[in-house]
Every structure is written in C-alpha cells, then in structure tokens.
Amino acid sequence: MENIEQKYLETIYRQQLPVTIFLTCNIRLTGQIKGVDDQGVLIDHEGRLQFVYKHAISTVSAGSALKDFEFDK
C-alpha cells in the first residue's frame, strides 16, 4: 500500500510548487519544499531552510493544482 502523505509531499517537491504548511502549534510556513524523507520536510521559508518534523505538521496545502497526482489504494 502506498503512503499518501509521502506521495503528496514528493509530488509538491518534484513539481516545485509553492506550499503552505500549518504546524500543530498554529504557525504557518510558506515557501517551497526542498526535500522530504520519512521523518520530515525541508522547506525554504523566507530565504531560510527549515527542517520540520512530520509529527509537528497539521496541514499541507499546495499553492496550485497538482499535475498527474494519482493515489493507488
């Protein structure tokens, strides 16, 4: 079974889309994803790289529509 979270983040990363990430502590980060692994996301936020652990993320929103995003159940 595929991991929809990982596939979604990797698709945003590959398509170099702008992204908004909301953290569980109500902080909003906007920028571009520079890397994704099983533990977290590296985001360029206001010209600075920040590593955010996935357990701290509440919501991820792509800045535009994803192209060719399909999820196999």
ZILINDA-V523481 format. One record per helix or strand of 3 or more residues. SS is the DSSP state (helix for helix, strand for strand). FROM is the first residue (numbers start at 1). TO is the last residue. Records with the same first field share a line. If there is no record, write none. Layout:
BEGIN
SS=FROM-TO ; FROM-TO
END
This chain:
BEGIN
helix=4-14 ; 54-56
strand=18-23 ; 28-36 ; 40-45 ; 48-53 ; 57-62
END
